[in-house]
Amino acid sequence: MNLWQPNEQEEIELELNVELWCRLGRLAITQKTNAMYKVALYCADVAIKNGDDKAKARKYMQIPVTRLRWYAVAEALYGEALYLLLDTQKQEKESQDKLLHASVGHFVESCNIGSKAGIGYLVLESAKSMWNAIIGLLDAPNNRKLLIKPMALVHSYLKAVVENSDPDFLSLFYSAMFQCIAEQRDWK
């Protein structure tokens, strides 16, 4: 099956391409089956990789905001699909942790892109999705140590867009981040 390739000189085609893949991936997630989560993962991957050279090189400041927001959605979709593929009954703890850390990485990238686009709501929603994934990682000290950097990055992205519309979530997020930092005594 040959995929339609957008013309890299046509902004409308580039934006349409990433939007369609994101919408298809979101639709796949609503089916709530492992096979469809894999389809969503594929859709997110294609949405991210099927753009122009600026998108592939992550030169976000050179991409219009209207398209940039869809790249943030695609990264969040990728993270969510990875998280949903987690199976605590069939996978070993090490495999679960790897999936969760990969998921967190995509949520952090979504927050990064959302902050570059200046869309605070998108950064907040990606941070909330990341929170859902890290709940399973907060149980072990070695995982908490690995969460300091991603959580600090998300903090910087939330700060960059001055997002404080959900104080309940932010207090949970910052208390967990402080717990991770205090435990490791990583005050830098």
C-alpha positions as CSV (number, residue, x, y, z in Angstrom):
1,M,0.0,0.0,0.0
2,N,1.5,3.3,-1.1
3,L,0.9,6.2,1.3
4,W,0.0,9.6,0.0
5,Q,2.9,11.9,0.5
6,P,2.2,15.6,1.2
7,N,4.0,18.1,-1.0
8,E,6.6,19.7,1.3
9,Q,6.0,23.0,-0.4
10,E,2.3,23.1,0.5
11,E,1.6,23.9,4.1
12,I,-2.1,22.9,3.8
13,E,-1.1,19.4,2.7
14,L,1.4,19.1,5.5
15,E,-1.1,20.2,8.1
16,L,-3.9,18.0,6.6
17,N,-1.6,15.0,6.6
18,V,-0.7,15.2,10.3
19,E,-4.3,16.0,11.3
20,L,-5.8,13.1,9.4
21,W,-3.3,10.6,10.9
22,C,-4.0,12.0,14.4
23,R,-7.7,11.7,14.0
24,L,-7.4,8.2,12.7
25,G,-5.2,7.2,15.6
26,R,-7.6,8.8,18.1
27,L,-10.5,6.8,16.5
28,A,-8.4,3.6,16.8
29,I,-7.9,4.2,20.5
30,T,-11.6,4.5,21.1
31,Q,-12.0,0.9,19.9
32,K,-10.2,-0.3,23.1
33,T,-8.4,-3.3,21.7
34,N,-4.7,-4.1,21.6
35,A,-4.8,-4.4,17.8
36,M,-6.3,-0.9,17.5
37,Y,-3.8,0.5,20.0
38,K,-1.1,-0.7,17.7
39,V,-2.9,1.0,14.8
40,A,-3.0,4.2,16.8
41,L,0.8,3.8,17.5
42,Y,1.3,3.4,13.7
43,C,-0.8,6.5,13.0
44,A,1.1,8.6,15.5
45,D,4.4,7.4,14.0
46,V,3.3,8.3,10.5
47,A,1.9,11.6,11.6
48,I,5.3,12.5,13.1
49,K,7.5,11.2,10.3
50,N,5.5,12.0,7.3
51,G,6.1,15.8,7.5
52,D,8.7,18.1,6.0
53,D,12.4,18.3,6.8
54,K,11.7,21.0,9.5
55,A,9.5,18.6,11.4
56,K,11.8,15.6,11.0
57,A,14.8,17.8,12.3
58,R,12.6,19.1,15.1
59,K,13.0,22.7,14.1
60,Y,9.8,23.6,15.7
61,M,10.2,27.3,15.6
62,Q,10.2,27.2,11.8
63,I,6.8,25.4,11.6
64,P,3.5,27.3,11.7
65,V,1.5,27.0,14.9
66,T,-1.5,25.5,13.1
67,R,0.6,22.5,12.1
68,L,2.8,22.5,15.2
69,R,-0.3,21.8,17.5
70,W,-1.0,18.6,15.5
71,Y,2.6,17.4,16.0
72,A,2.0,17.9,19.8
73,V,-1.2,15.9,19.5
74,A,0.6,13.2,17.6
75,E,3.3,12.9,20.3
76,A,0.6,12.7,23.0
77,L,-1.2,10.0,20.9
78,Y,2.0,8.0,20.6
79,G,2.6,8.2,24.4
80,E,-1.0,7.2,25.1
81,A,-0.9,4.3,22.7
82,L,2.3,3.0,24.3
83,Y,0.7,3.3,27.7
84,L,-2.4,1.5,26.6
85,L,-0.3,-1.4,25.3
86,L,0.9,-2.1,28.8
87,D,-0.4,-5.4,30.1
88,T,0.4,-6.0,33.8
89,Q,-0.8,-9.6,33.6
90,K,1.4,-10.7,30.7
91,Q,4.5,-8.5,30.7
92,E,7.4,-8.6,33.0
93,K,8.0,-5.6,35.3
94,E,11.1,-4.6,33.4
95,S,9.1,-4.5,30.1
96,Q,6.3,-2.6,31.7
97,D,8.8,0.0,33.0
98,K,10.4,0.4,29.5
99,L,7.0,0.9,27.9
100,L,6.1,3.5,30.6
101,H,9.4,5.4,30.2
102,A,9.0,5.4,26.4
103,S,5.4,6.7,26.9
104,V,6.6,9.4,29.3
105,G,9.2,10.5,26.7
106,H,6.5,11.1,24.1
107,F,4.4,13.0,26.6
108,V,7.3,15.2,27.4
109,E,7.9,15.9,23.7
110,S,4.3,16.7,23.3
111,C,4.6,19.3,26.1
112,N,7.7,20.6,24.4
113,I,6.0,21.1,21.1
114,G,2.9,22.6,22.8
115,S,5.0,25.1,24.6
116,K,6.8,26.1,21.4
117,A,3.3,26.6,19.9
118,G,2.3,28.6,22.9
119,I,-0.8,26.5,23.6
120,G,-1.0,26.1,27.4
121,Y,-4.1,23.9,27.4
122,L,-2.2,21.4,25.1
123,V,0.8,21.4,27.5
124,L,-1.5,20.8,30.5
125,E,-3.4,18.0,28.9
126,S,-0.1,16.2,27.8
127,A,1.2,16.7,31.3
128,K,-2.0,15.1,32.7
129,S,-1.6,12.2,30.3
130,M,2.0,11.8,31.4
131,W,0.8,11.8,35.0
132,N,-1.4,8.8,34.3
133,A,1.6,7.0,33.0
134,I,4.0,7.8,35.8
135,I,1.7,6.7,38.5
136,G,2.9,3.2,37.8
137,L,6.5,4.3,38.0
138,L,6.4,6.1,41.3
139,D,6.5,2.8,43.2
140,A,10.2,2.2,42.9
141,P,13.2,4.4,43.9
142,N,15.1,3.7,40.7
143,N,12.1,4.8,38.6
144,R,11.6,7.9,40.7
145,K,15.2,8.8,40.0
146,L,14.6,8.5,36.3
147,L,11.5,10.7,36.5
148,I,13.3,13.8,37.8
149,K,14.4,15.0,34.4
150,P,11.1,14.4,32.5
151,M,9.1,16.0,35.3
152,A,11.5,19.0,35.5
153,L,11.2,19.4,31.7
154,V,7.4,19.4,31.9
155,H,7.6,21.9,34.7
156,S,9.6,24.2,32.5
157,Y,7.1,23.8,29.6
158,L,4.2,24.6,32.0
159,K,6.0,27.6,33.2
160,A,6.8,28.8,29.7
161,V,3.1,28.9,28.8
162,V,2.1,30.2,32.2
163,E,-0.4,27.3,32.6
164,N,-2.0,27.2,36.1
165,S,-5.6,26.6,35.3
166,D,-5.8,23.3,37.1
167,P,-4.3,23.8,40.6
168,D,-5.4,20.4,41.9
169,F,-3.4,18.6,39.2
170,L,-0.5,20.9,39.5
171,S,-0.3,20.3,43.3
172,L,-0.2,16.5,42.7
173,F,2.4,16.9,40.0
174,Y,4.7,19.1,42.0
175,S,4.4,17.1,45.2
176,A,5.4,14.0,43.3
177,M,8.3,15.9,41.6
178,F,9.4,17.2,44.9
179,Q,9.3,13.7,46.4
180,C,11.5,12.4,43.6
181,I,14.0,15.3,44.0
182,A,14.1,15.1,47.8
183,E,14.7,11.4,47.7
184,Q,17.7,11.7,45.4
185,R,18.8,15.0,46.9
186,D,19.1,16.3,43.3
187,W,18.6,20.0,44.1
188,K,20.1,21.3,40.8
